[in-house]
Amino acid sequence: MNTTPDSPSNFAFGRSNYMWLGIGIAVLALGYLLMSGGGSDDPNVFDESIFSFRRITLAPTVVLAGYGVIFYAILKKS
């Protein structure tokens, strides 16, 4: 088997694909972190903070953007 530095790698993606994939996973994790919280310690008390702009609008948009970046990373030619 030839293991010279000039031989092409056997990886499915190139370096830039993995970089975009890492960025997409980080954006996805950020979106899920934005979605968390807002609960109440007492189950008999309703907390309105679960309906905040951050949890209803911003976090799902960030999660979808993260999936979009991952989709781009998979389809991008290396």
Secondary structure, 3 states (H helix, E strand, C coil): CCCCCCCCCCCCCCHHHHHHHHHHHHHHHHHHHHHCCCCCCCCCCCCHHHHCHHHHHHHHHHHHHHHHHHHHHHHCCC
